[in-house]
């Protein structure tokens, strides 16, 4: 169909002009969801730790990577074969991967499920936290250590799917 201005508007051009705002809306929602996904994984990990759900915690973390990182942080830099053959026991880090330890590291009060952690005071109940992206597939969330002047505990998450993030390391000062 020709219009008086000489422009041709077909059904495809009309459909594109109608769908463009909808597509943009979903792209924006998807981008926001992608950016806040590590924070959501941290909140889910903390919630499962507060409820004592060890199976749920295991699904939210790469236990091998967390265990290896904690051993290295505690001074065990030996390889798997050396640990097997060596009579010296490696540092015991299993106690640092329990629900109680995760609750302690995330500065969550077990008597208060909505206990604050640092998120820049953007929303009520999300105090004193920060998130730092190291790239497309890695993010780190810092939560204040309990007690004044003790620093912060760092939780490193890696992306394992479009929106799925898993805990791969915990760095706890002291």
VMD Tcl script that builds the backbone (N, CA, C; Angstrom):
set m [mol new atoms 522]
animate dup $m
set s [atomselect $m all]
$s set {name element resname resid chain x y z} {
  {N N UNK 1 A 0.854 -1.171 0.000}
  {CA C UNK 1 A 0.000 0.000 0.000}
  {C C UNK 1 A 0.894 1.227 0.000}
  {N N UNK 2 A 0.623 2.147 -0.889}
  {CA C UNK 2 A 1.383 3.395 -0.947}
  {C C UNK 2 A 0.620 4.475 -0.225}
  {N N UNK 3 A 1.330 5.185 0.616}
  {CA C UNK 3 A 0.722 6.286 1.356}
  {C C UNK 3 A 1.057 7.592 0.656}
  {N N UNK 4 A 0.368 8.671 1.012}
  {CA C UNK 4 A 0.597 9.953 0.336}
  {C C UNK 4 A 2.050 10.434 0.435}
  {N N UNK 5 A 2.795 10.078 1.463}
  {CA C UNK 5 A 4.176 10.536 1.604}
  {C C UNK 5 A 5.138 9.711 0.768}
  {N N UNK 6 A 4.666 8.715 0.080}
  {CA C UNK 6 A 5.516 7.894 -0.757}
  {C C UNK 6 A 6.182 6.754 0.010}
  {N N UNK 7 A 5.923 6.622 1.294}
  {CA C UNK 7 A 6.530 5.549 2.084}
  {C C UNK 7 A 5.650 4.317 2.014}
  {N N UNK 8 A 6.311 3.160 2.033}
  {CA C UNK 8 A 5.591 1.896 2.001}
  {C C UNK 8 A 5.663 1.263 3.391}
  {N N UNK 9 A 4.547 1.083 4.033}
  {CA C UNK 9 A 4.470 0.457 5.348}
  {C C UNK 9 A 3.729 -0.859 5.206}
  {N N UNK 10 A 4.480 -1.945 5.318}
  {CA C UNK 10 A 3.879 -3.265 5.193}
  {C C UNK 10 A 3.578 -3.846 6.568}
  {N N UNK 11 A 3.029 -5.043 6.584}
  {CA C UNK 11 A 2.676 -5.680 7.855}
  {C C UNK 11 A 3.909 -6.004 8.704}
  {N N UNK 12 A 5.056 -6.281 8.088}
  {CA C UNK 12 A 6.265 -6.598 8.854}
  {C C UNK 12 A 6.763 -5.365 9.594}
  {N N UNK 13 A 6.778 -4.232 8.936}
  {CA C UNK 13 A 7.224 -2.996 9.586}
  {C C UNK 13 A 6.290 -2.627 10.731}
  {N N UNK 14 A 5.012 -2.855 10.569}
  {CA C UNK 14 A 4.060 -2.589 11.643}
  {C C UNK 14 A 4.258 -3.512 12.832}
  {N N UNK 15 A 4.534 -4.773 12.555}
  {CA C UNK 15 A 4.769 -5.732 13.641}
  {C C UNK 15 A 6.047 -5.402 14.395}
  {N N UNK 16 A 7.083 -4.990 13.673}
  {CA C UNK 16 A 8.348 -4.629 14.320}
  {C C UNK 16 A 8.157 -3.420 15.217}
  {N N UNK 17 A 7.421 -2.435 14.749}
  {CA C UNK 17 A 7.211 -1.233 15.567}
  {C C UNK 17 A 6.370 -1.546 16.806}
  {N N UNK 18 A 5.518 -2.559 16.748}
  {CA C UNK 18 A 4.736 -2.950 17.914}
  {C C UNK 18 A 5.547 -3.817 18.885}
  {N N UNK 19 A 6.420 -4.674 18.355}
  {CA C UNK 19 A 7.177 -5.600 19.195}
  {C C UNK 19 A 8.459 -4.999 19.780}
  {N N UNK 20 A 8.955 -3.945 19.199}
  {CA C UNK 20 A 10.222 -3.366 19.667}
  {C C UNK 20 A 10.175 -2.977 21.147}
  {N N UNK 21 A 9.135 -2.292 21.641}
  {CA C UNK 21 A 9.109 -1.969 23.071}
  {C C UNK 21 A 9.033 -3.201 23.967}
  {N N UNK 22 A 8.321 -4.235 23.533}
  {CA C UNK 22 A 8.207 -5.455 24.316}
  {C C UNK 22 A 9.563 -6.160 24.397}
  {N N UNK 23 A 10.253 -6.243 23.267}
  {CA C UNK 23 A 11.573 -6.861 23.235}
  {C C UNK 23 A 12.542 -6.080 24.115}
  {N N UNK 24 A 12.522 -4.770 24.045}
  {CA C UNK 24 A 13.402 -3.939 24.879}
  {C C UNK 24 A 13.107 -4.146 26.360}
  {N N UNK 25 A 11.849 -4.248 26.711}
  {CA C UNK 25 A 11.468 -4.490 28.102}
  {C C UNK 25 A 12.072 -5.797 28.607}
  {N N UNK 26 A 11.932 -6.870 27.812}
  {CA C UNK 26 A 12.463 -8.168 28.232}
  {C C UNK 26 A 13.988 -8.171 28.244}
  {N N UNK 27 A 14.625 -7.450 27.354}
  {CA C UNK 27 A 16.083 -7.342 27.388}
  {C C UNK 27 A 16.565 -6.634 28.649}
  {N N UNK 28 A 15.878 -5.589 29.035}
  {CA C UNK 28 A 16.246 -4.858 30.258}
  {C C UNK 28 A 16.021 -5.738 31.485}
  {N N UNK 29 A 14.896 -6.430 31.552}
  {CA C UNK 29 A 14.619 -7.335 32.673}
  {C C UNK 29 A 15.678 -8.438 32.727}
  {N N UNK 30 A 16.042 -8.990 31.584}
  {CA C UNK 30 A 17.068 -10.026 31.535}
  {C C UNK 30 A 18.424 -9.514 31.995}
  {N N UNK 31 A 18.793 -8.304 31.590}
  {CA C UNK 31 A 20.079 -7.730 31.996}
  {C C UNK 31 A 20.114 -7.471 33.497}
  {N N UNK 32 A 19.033 -6.947 34.044}
  {CA C UNK 32 A 18.981 -6.703 35.492}
  {C C UNK 32 A 19.043 -8.032 36.239}
  {N N UNK 33 A 18.329 -9.032 35.767}
  {CA C UNK 33 A 18.358 -10.351 36.407}
  {C C UNK 33 A 19.753 -10.946 36.368}
  {N N UNK 34 A 20.444 -10.776 35.266}
  {CA C UNK 34 A 21.798 -11.307 35.140}
  {C C UNK 34 A 22.744 -10.625 36.121}
  {N N UNK 35 A 22.599 -9.324 36.296}
  {CA C UNK 35 A 23.493 -8.571 37.178}
  {C C UNK 35 A 23.248 -8.911 38.649}
  {N N UNK 36 A 22.014 -9.122 39.050}
  {CA C UNK 36 A 21.731 -9.399 40.466}
  {C C UNK 36 A 21.736 -10.890 40.800}
  {N N UNK 37 A 21.986 -11.756 39.829}
  {CA C UNK 37 A 21.974 -13.198 40.082}
  {C C UNK 37 A 22.998 -13.638 41.133}
  {N N UNK 38 A 24.249 -13.112 41.155}
  {CA C UNK 38 A 25.178 -13.537 42.220}
  {C C UNK 38 A 24.667 -13.148 43.604}
  {N N UNK 39 A 24.069 -11.994 43.712}
  {CA C UNK 39 A 23.519 -11.559 44.991}
  {C C UNK 39 A 22.387 -12.493 45.410}
  {N N UNK 40 A 21.575 -12.913 44.441}
  {CA C UNK 40 A 20.509 -13.865 44.738}
  {C C UNK 40 A 21.064 -15.210 45.186}
  {N N UNK 41 A 22.171 -15.643 44.578}
  {CA C UNK 41 A 22.809 -16.898 44.989}
  {C C UNK 41 A 23.339 -16.781 46.413}
  {N N UNK 42 A 23.901 -15.618 46.758}
  {CA C UNK 42 A 24.393 -15.399 48.120}
  {C C UNK 42 A 23.245 -15.439 49.119}
  {N N UNK 43 A 22.150 -14.771 48.786}
  {CA C UNK 43 A 20.981 -14.773 49.674}
  {C C UNK 43 A 20.437 -16.201 49.839}
  {N N UNK 44 A 20.404 -16.968 48.752}
  {CA C UNK 44 A 19.912 -18.347 48.832}
  {C C UNK 44 A 20.844 -19.202 49.681}
  {N N UNK 45 A 22.152 -19.013 49.529}
  {CA C UNK 45 A 23.113 -19.765 50.336}
  {C C UNK 45 A 22.940 -19.438 51.808}
  {N N UNK 46 A 22.788 -18.169 52.111}
  {CA C UNK 46 A 22.610 -17.761 53.503}
  {C C UNK 46 A 21.290 -18.293 54.067}
  {N N UNK 47 A 20.244 -18.281 53.264}
  {CA C UNK 47 A 18.944 -18.785 53.735}
  {C C UNK 47 A 18.999 -20.288 54.004}
  {N N UNK 48 A 19.685 -21.036 53.127}
  {CA C UNK 48 A 19.795 -22.470 53.368}
  {C C UNK 48 A 20.665 -22.752 54.594}
  {N N UNK 49 A 21.691 -21.930 54.806}
  {CA C UNK 49 A 22.528 -22.099 56.000}
  {C C UNK 49 A 21.731 -21.791 57.258}
  {N N UNK 50 A 20.921 -20.745 57.218}
  {CA C UNK 50 A 20.090 -20.402 58.377}
  {C C UNK 50 A 19.110 -21.511 58.719}
  {N N UNK 51 A 18.626 -22.215 57.705}
  {CA C UNK 51 A 17.672 -23.298 57.957}
  {C C UNK 51 A 18.377 -24.626 58.245}
  {N N UNK 52 A 19.710 -24.652 58.124}
  {CA C UNK 52 A 20.464 -25.872 58.400}
  {C C UNK 52 A 20.367 -26.911 57.295}
  {N N UNK 53 A 20.013 -26.507 56.101}
  {CA C UNK 53 A 19.817 -27.404 54.967}
  {C C UNK 53 A 21.156 -27.670 54.268}
  {N N UNK 54 A 21.850 -28.721 54.665}
  {CA C UNK 54 A 23.165 -29.024 54.082}
  {C C UNK 54 A 23.055 -29.464 52.628}
  {N N UNK 55 A 21.997 -30.175 52.271}
  {CA C UNK 55 A 21.819 -30.593 50.880}
  {C C UNK 55 A 21.576 -29.374 49.988}
  {N N UNK 56 A 20.794 -28.426 50.468}
  {CA C UNK 56 A 20.568 -27.195 49.713}
  {C C UNK 56 A 21.840 -26.382 49.564}
  {N N UNK 57 A 22.642 -26.339 50.634}
  {CA C UNK 57 A 23.926 -25.634 50.557}
  {C C UNK 57 A 24.840 -26.285 49.528}
  {N N UNK 58 A 24.867 -27.605 49.500}
  {CA C UNK 58 A 25.727 -28.323 48.553}
  {C C UNK 58 A 25.344 -28.016 47.111}
  {N N UNK 59 A 24.062 -27.782 46.857}
  {CA C UNK 59 A 23.632 -27.465 45.496}
  {C C UNK 59 A 24.000 -26.047 45.086}
  {N N UNK 60 A 24.328 -25.203 46.059}
  {CA C UNK 60 A 24.669 -23.809 45.771}
  {C C UNK 60 A 26.163 -23.538 45.789}
  {N N UNK 61 A 26.969 -24.575 46.049}
  {CA C UNK 61 A 28.408 -24.356 46.087}
  {C C UNK 61 A 29.149 -25.483 45.390}
  {N N UNK 62 A 30.329 -25.162 44.897}
  {CA C UNK 62 A 31.249 -26.154 44.362}
  {C C UNK 62 A 32.119 -26.560 45.540}
  {N N UNK 63 A 31.721 -27.644 46.219}
  {CA C UNK 63 A 32.372 -28.024 47.476}
  {C C UNK 63 A 33.860 -28.293 47.309}
  {N N UNK 64 A 34.252 -28.901 46.205}
  {CA C UNK 64 A 35.667 -29.180 45.969}
  {C C UNK 64 A 36.489 -27.907 45.865}
  {N N UNK 65 A 35.985 -26.929 45.123}
  {CA C UNK 65 A 36.711 -25.666 44.965}
  {C C UNK 65 A 36.760 -24.893 46.283}
  {N N UNK 66 A 35.649 -24.879 47.020}
  {CA C UNK 66 A 35.621 -24.170 48.309}
  {C C UNK 66 A 36.584 -24.831 49.281}
  {N N UNK 67 A 36.558 -26.155 49.338}
  {CA C UNK 67 A 37.447 -26.902 50.231}
  {C C UNK 67 A 38.917 -26.649 49.884}
  {N N UNK 68 A 39.258 -26.700 48.598}
  {CA C UNK 68 A 40.643 -26.466 48.166}
  {C C UNK 68 A 41.083 -25.042 48.492}
  {N N UNK 69 A 40.203 -24.080 48.285}
  {CA C UNK 69 A 40.538 -22.693 48.603}
  {C C UNK 69 A 40.751 -22.479 50.088}
  {N N UNK 70 A 39.909 -23.081 50.905}
  {CA C UNK 70 A 40.065 -22.942 52.351}
  {C C UNK 70 A 41.338 -23.628 52.844}
  {N N UNK 71 A 41.670 -24.787 52.259}
  {CA C UNK 71 A 42.914 -25.461 52.648}
  {C C UNK 71 A 44.129 -24.622 52.273}
  {N N UNK 72 A 44.121 -24.044 51.084}
  {CA C UNK 72 A 45.237 -23.200 50.661}
  {C C UNK 72 A 45.354 -21.976 51.565}
  {N N UNK 73 A 44.213 -21.406 51.920}
  {CA C UNK 73 A 44.213 -20.232 52.797}
  {C C UNK 73 A 44.732 -20.578 54.188}
  {N N UNK 74 A 44.471 -21.800 54.629}
  {CA C UNK 74 A 44.903 -22.243 55.963}
  {C C UNK 74 A 46.303 -22.849 55.951}
  {N N UNK 75 A 46.970 -22.850 54.796}
  {CA C UNK 75 A 48.362 -23.270 54.755}
  {C C UNK 75 A 48.644 -24.618 54.141}
  {N N UNK 76 A 47.674 -25.295 53.573}
  {CA C UNK 76 A 47.920 -26.592 52.944}
  {C C UNK 76 A 48.000 -26.397 51.438}
  {N N UNK 77 A 49.202 -26.370 50.903}
  {CA C UNK 77 A 49.392 -26.165 49.473}
  {C C UNK 77 A 49.828 -27.450 48.770}
  {N N UNK 78 A 49.739 -28.586 49.445}
  {CA C UNK 78 A 50.151 -29.853 48.851}
  {C C UNK 78 A 49.135 -30.322 47.825}
  {N N UNK 79 A 49.592 -31.143 46.908}
  {CA C UNK 79 A 48.715 -31.741 45.913}
  {C C UNK 79 A 47.936 -32.896 46.519}
  {N N UNK 80 A 46.994 -33.416 45.776}
  {CA C UNK 80 A 46.139 -34.501 46.275}
  {C C UNK 80 A 46.961 -35.752 46.576}
  {N N UNK 81 A 47.922 -36.085 45.715}
  {CA C UNK 81 A 48.736 -37.275 45.949}
  {C C UNK 81 A 49.617 -37.097 47.184}
  {N N UNK 82 A 50.196 -35.912 47.338}
  {CA C UNK 82 A 51.011 -35.647 48.527}
  {C C UNK 82 A 50.185 -35.757 49.803}
  {N N UNK 83 A 48.963 -35.262 49.755}
  {CA C UNK 83 A 48.098 -35.349 50.940}
  {C C UNK 83 A 47.765 -36.806 51.256}
  {N N UNK 84 A 47.609 -37.618 50.206}
  {CA C UNK 84 A 47.287 -39.024 50.411}
  {C C UNK 84 A 48.466 -39.788 51.010}
  {N N UNK 85 A 49.651 -39.501 50.528}
  {CA C UNK 85 A 50.838 -40.231 50.975}
  {C C UNK 85 A 51.481 -39.667 52.230}
  {N N UNK 86 A 51.187 -38.431 52.529}
  {CA C UNK 86 A 51.822 -37.763 53.667}
  {C C UNK 86 A 51.171 -38.184 54.979}
  {N N UNK 87 A 51.987 -38.450 55.997}
  {CA C UNK 87 A 51.410 -38.814 57.287}
  {C C UNK 87 A 50.796 -37.613 58.014}
  {N N UNK 88 A 51.182 -36.408 57.641}
  {CA C UNK 88 A 50.629 -35.210 58.296}
  {C C UNK 88 A 49.220 -34.952 57.778}
  {N N UNK 89 A 48.347 -34.670 58.673}
  {CA C UNK 89 A 46.959 -34.393 58.283}
  {C C UNK 89 A 46.851 -32.977 57.735}
  {N N UNK 90 A 46.086 -32.800 56.652}
  {CA C UNK 90 A 45.892 -31.445 56.131}
  {C C UNK 90 A 45.032 -30.627 57.086}
  {N N UNK 91 A 45.047 -29.318 56.934}
  {CA C UNK 91 A 44.185 -28.501 57.792}
  {C C UNK 91 A 42.725 -28.918 57.655}
  {N N UNK 92 A 42.047 -29.043 58.774}
  {CA C UNK 92 A 40.649 -29.441 58.768}
  {C C UNK 92 A 39.789 -28.238 58.416}
  {N N UNK 93 A 39.207 -28.276 57.233}
  {CA C UNK 93 A 38.363 -27.163 56.790}
  {C C UNK 93 A 36.892 -27.556 56.720}
  {N N UNK 94 A 36.574 -28.803 57.039}
  {CA C UNK 94 A 35.187 -29.249 56.970}
  {C C UNK 94 A 34.296 -28.435 57.910}
  {N N UNK 95 A 34.836 -28.033 59.046}
  {CA C UNK 95 A 34.063 -27.230 59.990}
  {C C UNK 95 A 33.747 -25.838 59.472}
  {N N UNK 96 A 34.501 -25.392 58.443}
  {CA C UNK 96 A 34.268 -24.078 57.860}
  {C C UNK 96 A 33.221 -24.104 56.751}
  {N N UNK 97 A 32.734 -25.295 56.428}
  {CA C UNK 97 A 31.743 -25.431 55.365}
  {C C UNK 97 A 30.384 -25.863 55.906}
  {N N UNK 98 A 30.196 -25.790 57.200}
  {CA C UNK 98 A 28.929 -26.170 57.814}
  {C C UNK 98 A 27.930 -25.019 57.731}
  {N N UNK 99 A 26.652 -25.296 57.902}
  {CA C UNK 99 A 25.674 -24.200 57.909}
  {C C UNK 99 A 25.990 -23.146 58.972}
  {N N UNK 100 A 26.432 -23.572 60.150}
  {CA C UNK 100 A 26.749 -22.607 61.211}
  {C C UNK 100 A 27.899 -21.694 60.790}
  {N N UNK 101 A 28.909 -22.245 60.113}
  {CA C UNK 101 A 30.042 -21.432 59.665}
  {C C UNK 101 A 29.608 -20.439 58.581}
  {N N UNK 102 A 28.767 -20.876 57.647}
  {CA C UNK 102 A 28.287 -19.975 56.589}
  {C C UNK 102 A 27.451 -18.863 57.200}
  {N N UNK 103 A 26.627 -19.188 58.177}
  {CA C UNK 103 A 25.844 -18.158 58.871}
  {C C UNK 103 A 26.786 -17.160 59.528}
  {N N UNK 104 A 27.826 -17.656 60.174}
  {CA C UNK 104 A 28.802 -16.780 60.835}
  {C C UNK 104 A 29.533 -15.914 59.805}
  {N N UNK 105 A 30.009 -16.525 58.702}
  {CA C UNK 105 A 30.748 -15.775 57.685}
  {C C UNK 105 A 29.879 -14.721 57.005}
  {N N UNK 106 A 28.601 -15.023 56.820}
  {CA C UNK 106 A 27.727 -14.082 56.107}
  {C C UNK 106 A 27.137 -13.027 57.036}
  {N N UNK 107 A 27.543 -13.057 58.287}
  {CA C UNK 107 A 27.105 -12.085 59.296}
  {C C UNK 107 A 25.596 -12.108 59.462}
  {N N UNK 108 A 25.037 -13.286 59.381}
  {CA C UNK 108 A 23.603 -13.446 59.557}
  {C C UNK 108 A 23.338 -13.931 60.971}
  {N N UNK 109 A 22.452 -13.278 61.648}
  {CA C UNK 109 A 22.059 -13.674 62.989}
  {C C UNK 109 A 21.021 -14.780 62.860}
  {N N UNK 110 A 21.301 -15.976 63.385}
  {CA C UNK 110 A 20.340 -17.061 63.209}
  {C C UNK 110 A 18.975 -16.784 63.828}
  {N N UNK 111 A 18.895 -15.833 64.732}
  {CA C UNK 111 A 17.616 -15.502 65.346}
  {C C UNK 111 A 16.873 -14.426 64.563}
  {N N UNK 112 A 17.518 -13.915 63.523}
  {CA C UNK 112 A 16.905 -12.873 62.711}
  {C C UNK 112 A 17.137 -13.213 61.238}
  {N N UNK 113 A 16.198 -13.921 60.589}
  {CA C UNK 113 A 16.418 -14.373 59.212}
  {C C UNK 113 A 16.740 -13.259 58.223}
  {N N UNK 114 A 16.295 -12.061 58.454}
  {CA C UNK 114 A 16.591 -10.963 57.541}
  {C C UNK 114 A 17.791 -10.162 57.981}
  {N N UNK 115 A 18.731 -10.791 58.665}
  {CA C UNK 115 A 19.901 -10.070 59.183}
  {C C UNK 115 A 20.632 -9.365 58.051}
  {N N UNK 116 A 21.115 -8.162 58.313}
  {CA C UNK 116 A 21.708 -7.371 57.238}
  {C C UNK 116 A 23.095 -7.853 56.831}
  {N N UNK 117 A 23.403 -7.622 55.575}
  {CA C UNK 117 A 24.759 -7.730 55.080}
  {C C UNK 117 A 24.950 -6.535 54.163}
  {N N UNK 118 A 26.165 -6.247 53.740}
  {CA C UNK 118 A 26.409 -5.005 53.016}
  {C C UNK 118 A 25.841 -5.012 51.606}
  {N N UNK 119 A 25.037 -4.049 51.290}
  {CA C UNK 119 A 24.547 -3.821 49.933}
  {C C UNK 119 A 24.337 -2.343 49.708}
  {N N UNK 120 A 25.138 -1.535 50.374}
  {CA C UNK 120 A 25.129 -0.108 50.142}
  {C C UNK 120 A 23.916 0.630 50.651}
  {N N UNK 121 A 23.159 0.054 51.560}
  {CA C UNK 121 A 21.973 0.697 52.116}
  {C C UNK 121 A 20.968 1.111 51.047}
  {N N UNK 122 A 20.916 0.360 49.950}
  {CA C UNK 122 A 19.967 0.697 48.896}
  {C C UNK 122 A 18.545 0.315 49.257}
  {N N UNK 123 A 18.407 -0.768 49.990}
  {CA C UNK 123 A 17.095 -1.243 50.398}
  {C C UNK 123 A 17.112 -1.540 51.888}
  {N N UNK 124 A 15.981 -1.438 52.572}
  {CA C UNK 124 A 15.961 -1.759 54.002}
  {C C UNK 124 A 16.413 -3.192 54.252}
  {N N UNK 125 A 17.249 -3.378 55.268}
  {CA C UNK 125 A 17.727 -4.697 55.637}
  {C C UNK 125 A 18.923 -5.179 54.860}
  {N N UNK 126 A 19.457 -4.373 53.964}
  {CA C UNK 126 A 20.601 -4.769 53.151}
  {C C UNK 126 A 21.778 -3.825 53.422}
  {N N UNK 127 A 22.215 -3.789 54.653}
  {CA C UNK 127 A 23.261 -2.854 55.051}
  {C C UNK 127 A 24.635 -3.481 54.950}
  {N N UNK 128 A 25.618 -2.661 54.730}
  {CA C UNK 128 A 27.021 -3.031 54.850}
  {C C UNK 128 A 27.438 -4.229 54.011}
  {N N UNK 129 A 27.085 -4.239 52.733}
  {CA C UNK 129 A 27.580 -5.272 51.827}
  {C C UNK 129 A 27.987 -4.604 50.524}
  {N N UNK 130 A 28.769 -5.323 49.775}
  {CA C UNK 130 A 29.114 -4.818 48.451}
  {C C UNK 130 A 29.326 -6.001 47.524}
  {N N UNK 131 A 29.132 -5.770 46.257}
  {CA C UNK 131 A 29.359 -6.800 45.253}
  {C C UNK 131 A 30.328 -6.226 44.240}
  {N N UNK 132 A 31.254 -7.065 43.795}
  {CA C UNK 132 A 32.247 -6.650 42.812}
  {C C UNK 132 A 32.296 -7.710 41.724}
  {N N UNK 133 A 32.190 -7.282 40.480}
  {CA C UNK 133 A 32.249 -8.221 39.365}
  {C C UNK 133 A 33.676 -8.268 38.850}
  {N N UNK 134 A 34.203 -9.486 38.678}
  {CA C UNK 134 A 35.559 -9.668 38.157}
  {C C UNK 134 A 35.540 -10.007 36.686}
  {N N UNK 135 A 34.402 -10.091 36.134}
  {CA C UNK 135 A 34.251 -10.439 34.733}
  {C C UNK 135 A 32.859 -10.966 34.492}
  {N N UNK 136 A 32.673 -11.499 33.318}
  {CA C UNK 136 A 31.364 -11.993 32.918}
  {C C UNK 136 A 30.938 -13.198 33.745}
  {N N UNK 137 A 31.908 -13.982 34.238}
  {CA C UNK 137 A 31.592 -15.235 34.911}
  {C C UNK 137 A 31.969 -15.280 36.380}
  {N N UNK 138 A 32.503 -14.211 36.957}
  {CA C UNK 138 A 32.920 -14.235 38.360}
  {C C UNK 138 A 32.469 -12.967 39.061}
  {N N UNK 139 A 32.030 -13.148 40.299}
  {CA C UNK 139 A 31.627 -12.018 41.136}
  {C C UNK 139 A 32.024 -12.328 42.567}
  {N N UNK 140 A 32.264 -11.284 43.332}
  {CA C UNK 140 A 32.630 -11.451 44.733}
  {C C UNK 140 A 31.717 -10.583 45.582}
  {N N UNK 141 A 31.186 -11.177 46.646}
  {CA C UNK 141 A 30.325 -10.455 47.573}
  {C C UNK 141 A 31.052 -10.395 48.907}
  {N N UNK 142 A 31.115 -9.196 49.472}
  {CA C UNK 142 A 31.782 -9.006 50.761}
  {C C UNK 142 A 30.729 -8.773 51.832}
  {N N UNK 143 A 30.886 -9.475 52.943}
  {CA C UNK 143 A 30.013 -9.298 54.104}
  {C C UNK 143 A 30.906 -8.979 55.291}
  {N N UNK 144 A 30.517 -8.009 56.077}
  {CA C UNK 144 A 31.323 -7.629 57.236}
  {C C UNK 144 A 31.488 -8.803 58.186}
  {N N UNK 145 A 32.695 -8.945 58.716}
  {CA C UNK 145 A 32.934 -9.964 59.744}
  {C C UNK 145 A 32.266 -9.513 61.027}
  {N N UNK 146 A 31.839 -10.482 61.823}
  {CA C UNK 146 A 31.217 -10.141 63.098}
  {C C UNK 146 A 32.275 -9.571 64.026}
  {N N UNK 147 A 31.923 -8.553 64.748}
  {CA C UNK 147 A 32.859 -7.872 65.636}
  {C C UNK 147 A 33.435 -6.661 64.918}
  {N N UNK 148 A 33.779 -5.660 65.667}
  {CA C UNK 148 A 34.252 -4.423 65.048}
  {C C UNK 148 A 35.717 -4.552 64.651}
  {N N UNK 149 A 36.045 -3.984 63.511}
  {CA C UNK 149 A 37.416 -3.917 63.049}
  {C C UNK 149 A 38.005 -5.229 62.575}
  {N N UNK 150 A 37.192 -6.238 62.280}
  {CA C UNK 150 A 37.721 -7.534 61.862}
  {C C UNK 150 A 37.736 -7.715 60.366}
  {N N UNK 151 A 37.389 -6.721 59.594}
  {CA C UNK 151 A 37.413 -6.857 58.144}
  {C C UNK 151 A 36.125 -7.402 57.587}
  {N N UNK 152 A 36.265 -8.091 56.462}
  {CA C UNK 152 A 35.088 -8.625 55.790}
  {C C UNK 152 A 35.380 -10.015 55.242}
  {N N UNK 153 A 34.350 -10.799 55.152}
  {CA C UNK 153 A 34.436 -12.138 54.566}
  {C C UNK 153 A 34.042 -12.018 53.102}
  {N N UNK 154 A 34.832 -12.648 52.248}
  {CA C UNK 154 A 34.605 -12.558 50.813}
  {C C UNK 154 A 34.085 -13.884 50.272}
  {N N UNK 155 A 32.987 -13.820 49.548}
  {CA C UNK 155 A 32.375 -14.982 48.922}
  {C C UNK 155 A 32.537 -14.823 47.417}
  {N N UNK 156 A 33.242 -15.748 46.776}
  {CA C UNK 156 A 33.441 -15.692 45.333}
  {C C UNK 156 A 32.468 -16.655 44.666}
  {N N UNK 157 A 31.737 -16.134 43.703}
  {CA C UNK 157 A 30.760 -16.915 42.952}
  {C C UNK 157 A 31.178 -16.963 41.491}
  {N N UNK 158 A 30.960 -18.113 40.856}
  {CA C UNK 158 A 31.207 -18.262 39.430}
  {C C UNK 158 A 29.918 -18.677 38.746}
  {N N UNK 159 A 29.754 -18.164 37.538}
  {CA C UNK 159 A 28.538 -18.454 36.779}
  {C C UNK 159 A 28.644 -19.854 36.197}
  {N N UNK 160 A 27.596 -20.661 36.369}
  {CA C UNK 160 A 27.525 -22.033 35.859}
  {C C UNK 160 A 26.235 -22.216 35.062}
  {N N UNK 161 A 25.967 -21.342 34.183}
  {CA C UNK 161 A 24.744 -21.346 33.388}
  {C C UNK 161 A 24.368 -19.888 33.164}
  {N N UNK 162 A 23.318 -19.657 32.468}
  {CA C UNK 162 A 22.959 -18.274 32.158}
  {C C UNK 162 A 22.674 -17.459 33.408}
  {N N UNK 163 A 21.906 -18.009 34.344}
  {CA C UNK 163 A 21.569 -17.279 35.561}
  {C C UNK 163 A 21.960 -18.024 36.834}
  {N N UNK 164 A 22.634 -19.154 36.723}
  {CA C UNK 164 A 22.997 -19.949 37.903}
  {C C UNK 164 A 24.425 -19.621 38.324}
  {N N UNK 165 A 24.589 -19.263 39.588}
  {CA C UNK 165 A 25.891 -18.950 40.152}
  {C C UNK 165 A 26.142 -19.883 41.325}
  {N N UNK 166 A 27.388 -20.354 41.476}
  {CA C UNK 166 A 27.754 -21.252 42.576}
  {C C UNK 166 A 28.927 -20.668 43.339}
  {N N UNK 167 A 28.918 -20.857 44.635}
  {CA C UNK 167 A 30.013 -20.426 45.492}
  {C C UNK 167 A 31.238 -21.280 45.191}
  {N N UNK 168 A 32.384 -20.625 44.931}
  {CA C UNK 168 A 33.624 -21.368 44.643}
  {C C UNK 168 A 34.733 -21.058 45.632}
  {N N UNK 169 A 34.593 -20.005 46.428}
  {CA C UNK 169 A 35.654 -19.686 47.404}
  {C C UNK 169 A 35.090 -18.823 48.521}
  {N N UNK 170 A 35.675 -19.023 49.700}
  {CA C UNK 170 A 35.376 -18.176 50.860}
  {C C UNK 170 A 36.710 -17.707 51.408}
  {N N UNK 171 A 36.843 -16.429 51.574}
  {CA C UNK 171 A 38.044 -15.889 52.213}
  {C C UNK 171 A 37.592 -15.214 53.519}
  {N N UNK 172 A 38.043 -15.776 54.620}
  {CA C UNK 172 A 37.673 -15.231 55.934}
  {C C UNK 172 A 38.935 -14.768 56.634}
  {N N UNK 173 A 39.011 -13.508 57.024}
  {CA C UNK 173 A 40.217 -13.033 57.704}
  {C C UNK 173 A 40.354 -13.694 59.079}
  {N N UNK 174 A 41.585 -13.889 59.473}
  {CA C UNK 174 A 41.861 -14.435 60.800}
  {C C UNK 174 A 41.595 -15.820 60.879}
}
mol reanalyze $m
mol bondsrecalc $m
mol representation Tube
mol addrep $m
